[in-house]
Amino acid sequence: MSRAAVADLYALQALDLEIDRRAGEQDALSRAAAEDATRPARETLARAGHQAQQARAAAQAAEAALREAEARIQKQEQRLYGGATASRDLAALQTELAHLKDAHADQEERALTVMLAAEEAEAAERQAREALSGSARAWEQRRGELRARLTQEAAHLSDLRARRATQAAAADAEAVRRYDAIRRTHGGRAVALAQGGTCTACRVVVSSGTLQRARSASELVPCTNCGRILYVP
């Protein structure tokens, strides 16, 4: 074992950390590209469409009720002015016709309100559909950008991993095996700088004897607190 071997492990760790960082970015890009960014706009359109459908149904029902009321009025007017009604019944028929016309006037007001609500609901549905169209166009452009970045990241990661394989092959094999084992159990960091008499990974003071052994680099010397390989530049 030599000091250069520990330096090789420290350099290998820097490369591994960069690979981890890049892999994390690639995962984040993949998740972002797989998301459906148009979902909120689609949900808004679905709600607007449902409300518009209900409003149209209410308007149609109001129009049908108006036509029915108008038909009753017309029928009663024919009885009143057709000459077939007995004189004794004319007053009652006139009163009934007046009530029908008053009710019809109220129905017209309600129908107008319902029809205006239907128009507003249909306008909201059109706006929601236009918003979805715009969202879809923007998302398609954004997804294209994400996929382009993913392609770049994949190429960069491939290069980094090839460099890692080359560096690992050039380093001491036993040291690399130990490094890999520690790295798996220590959050991706197997080597820690020893600066100012302190392990920079766990911030615990390293004994002078341990530092001296790490300086000599005749063996891989672990931090007595965190277990990472100590590297004294």
C-alpha positions as a printed Julia matrix, in Angstrom:
233×3 Matrix{Float64}:
    0.0    0.0     0.0
    1.21   3.53   -0.73
    0.06   7.06   -0.23
   -0.66   7.2    -3.94
   -3.09   4.29   -3.53
   -5.15   6.24   -1.0
   -5.01   9.28   -3.29
   -6.34   7.05   -6.09
   -9.26   6.04   -3.89
   -9.98   9.68   -3.06
   -9.96  10.55   -6.77
  -12.17   7.54   -7.47
  -14.59   8.76   -4.84
  -14.8   12.19   -6.48
  -15.71  10.47   -9.74
  -18.25   8.21   -8.0
  -19.88  11.2    -6.32
  -20.17  12.95   -9.68
  -21.71   9.79  -11.16
  -24.19   9.64   -8.27
  -25.09  13.3    -8.73
  -25.55  12.89  -12.47
  -27.58   9.71  -12.0
  -29.83  11.56   -9.56
  -30.35  14.34  -12.08
  -31.12  11.78  -14.75
  -33.73  10.14  -12.51
  -35.3   13.53  -11.79
  -35.4   14.34  -15.51
  -36.95  10.94  -16.26
  -39.67  11.51  -13.66
  -40.33  15.0   -14.98
  -40.57  13.76  -18.57
  -42.97  10.99  -17.5
  -45.32  13.34  -15.69
  -48.52  14.57  -17.29
  -48.22  18.33  -16.86
  -51.56  18.82  -18.63
  -53.48  16.97  -15.91
  -54.63  20.12  -14.02
  -55.9   21.64  -17.28
  -57.66  18.39  -18.22
  -59.31  18.2   -14.8
  -60.43  21.82  -15.11
  -61.92  21.08  -18.54
  -63.69  17.99  -17.19
  -65.28  20.06  -14.41
  -66.22  22.84  -16.8
  -67.67  20.33  -19.24
  -69.78  18.7   -16.52
  -71.06  22.07  -15.34
  -71.85  23.13  -18.9
  -73.72  19.88  -19.52
  -75.81  20.4   -16.4
  -76.46  24.03  -17.34
  -77.56  23.05  -20.86
  -79.91  20.42  -19.46
  -81.4   23.0   -17.09
  -81.85  25.47  -19.98
  -83.53  22.84  -22.13
  -85.87  21.94  -19.28
  -86.72  25.62  -18.78
  -87.42  26.06  -22.5
  -89.65  22.95  -22.5
  -91.58  24.28  -19.5
  -92.07  27.61  -21.29
  -93.41  25.9   -24.39
  -95.76  23.84  -22.27
  -97.02  26.95  -20.46
  -97.47  28.76  -23.79
  -99.46  25.83  -25.12
 -101.77  25.93  -22.07
 -102.27  29.67  -22.51
 -103.02  29.22  -26.18
 -105.54  26.46  -25.41
 -107.28  28.58  -22.8
 -107.39  31.6   -25.15
 -109.02  29.45  -27.8
 -111.65  28.38  -25.27
 -112.15  31.98  -24.17
 -112.44  33.54  -27.6
 -113.71  30.57  -29.58
 -117.36  31.05  -28.62
 -117.84  27.52  -27.36
 -117.63  28.42  -23.65
 -120.82  29.17  -21.75
 -121.19  32.72  -20.53
 -121.33  31.59  -16.9
 -117.85  30.06  -17.25
 -116.14  33.0   -18.95
 -115.18  34.83  -15.74
 -113.54  31.75  -14.27
 -111.75  31.1   -17.55
 -110.47  34.68  -17.66
 -109.17  34.37  -14.1
 -107.43  31.09  -14.9
 -105.9   32.6   -18.04
 -104.59  35.58  -16.04
 -102.96  33.2   -13.55
 -101.39  31.22  -16.39
  -99.93  34.4   -17.91
  -98.55  35.54  -14.56
  -96.94  32.14  -14.05
  -95.6   32.27  -17.6
  -93.98  35.64  -16.92
  -92.26  34.21  -13.83
  -91.14  31.2   -15.86
  -89.67  33.49  -18.53
  -87.57  35.28  -15.93
  -86.31  32.01  -14.48
  -85.65  30.61  -17.95
  -83.66  33.72  -18.89
  -81.51  33.33  -15.78
  -80.94  29.65  -16.51
  -80.09  30.35  -20.17
  -77.59  33.04  -19.2
  -76.0   30.6   -16.75
  -75.77  28.03  -19.54
  -74.07  30.54  -21.83
  -71.56  31.41  -19.1
  -70.89  27.72  -18.42
  -70.33  27.05  -22.12
  -67.97  30.04  -22.32
  -66.04  28.66  -19.32
  -65.86  25.28  -21.05
  -64.46  26.89  -24.22
  -61.87  28.77  -22.18
  -60.89  25.57  -20.37
  -60.52  23.77  -23.71
  -58.31  26.58  -25.06
  -56.25  26.5   -21.85
  -55.77  22.75  -22.23
  -54.67  23.2   -25.82
  -52.11  25.81  -24.75
  -50.95  23.63  -21.87
  -50.53  20.67  -24.2
  -48.42  22.7   -26.64
  -46.24  24.08  -23.84
  -45.82  20.62  -22.3
  -44.87  19.05  -25.61
  -42.13  21.64  -26.03
  -40.97  21.2   -22.43
  -40.97  17.42  -22.74
  -38.85  17.68  -25.89
  -36.33  19.76  -23.94
  -36.33  17.23  -21.08
  -35.75  14.35  -23.47
  -32.86  16.2   -25.11
  -31.29  16.76  -21.69
  -31.85  13.1   -20.83
  -29.95  12.1   -23.96
  -27.09  14.4   -22.98
  -27.05  13.12  -19.4
  -27.04   9.5   -20.58
  -24.03  10.16  -22.8
  -22.22  12.0   -20.02
  -22.96   9.24  -17.52
  -21.71   6.64  -19.94
  -18.45   8.56  -20.28
  -18.11   8.97  -16.5
  -18.71   5.26  -15.89
  -16.12   4.34  -18.51
  -13.62   6.64  -16.8
  -14.54   5.11  -13.45
  -13.9    1.61  -14.76
  -10.5    2.7   -16.08
   -9.52   4.38  -12.8
  -10.7    1.45  -10.7
   -8.75  -0.99  -12.87
   -5.59   1.08  -12.44
   -5.9    1.26   -8.64
   -4.95  -1.37   -6.09
   -7.6   -4.1    -6.44
   -7.84  -4.97   -2.74
   -8.06  -1.29   -1.81
  -10.87  -0.79   -4.34
  -12.8   -3.76   -2.94
  -12.55  -2.35    0.56
  -13.44   1.12   -0.7
  -16.54  -0.22   -2.48
  -17.67  -2.1     0.63
  -17.33   0.98    2.85
  -18.98   3.2     0.27
  -22.08   0.99    0.15
  -22.61   1.35    3.92
  -21.53   4.96    4.38
  -23.76   6.99    2.1
  -21.51   6.84   -0.92
  -18.45   8.28    0.89
  -15.74   5.82    1.8
  -12.76   8.19    2.03
  -12.53  11.2     4.33
   -9.92  13.93    4.39
   -8.05  14.31    7.64
   -7.39  18.03    8.02
   -6.34  19.95   11.09
   -6.35  16.69   13.07
  -10.05  16.15   12.33
  -11.96  13.7    10.14
  -13.86  15.99    7.75
  -16.65  13.41    7.35
  -17.72  13.04   11.0
  -15.92  16.08   12.5
  -14.3   13.98   15.23
  -10.7   14.66   16.29
   -8.34  11.94   15.08
   -5.6   10.74   17.43
   -2.01  11.6    16.54
   -1.16   7.91   16.25
   -3.97   7.31   13.79
   -2.93  10.37   11.78
    0.64   9.15   11.65
   -0.47   5.76   10.35
   -2.65   7.48    7.75
    0.27   9.66    6.64
    2.54   6.7     6.19
   -0.17   5.01    4.09
    1.33   1.57    4.62
   -2.26   0.43    5.13
   -5.8    1.76    4.76
   -6.45   3.49    8.06
  -10.09   3.99    9.07
  -11.45   6.8    11.19
  -12.02   5.31   14.63
  -15.41   7.07   14.79
  -17.07   6.77   11.37
  -15.0    3.97    9.81
  -14.16   5.82    6.61
  -10.67   5.55    5.12
   -8.6    8.51    6.21
   -6.71  10.44    3.54
   -3.97  12.91    4.52
   -3.03  14.94    1.42
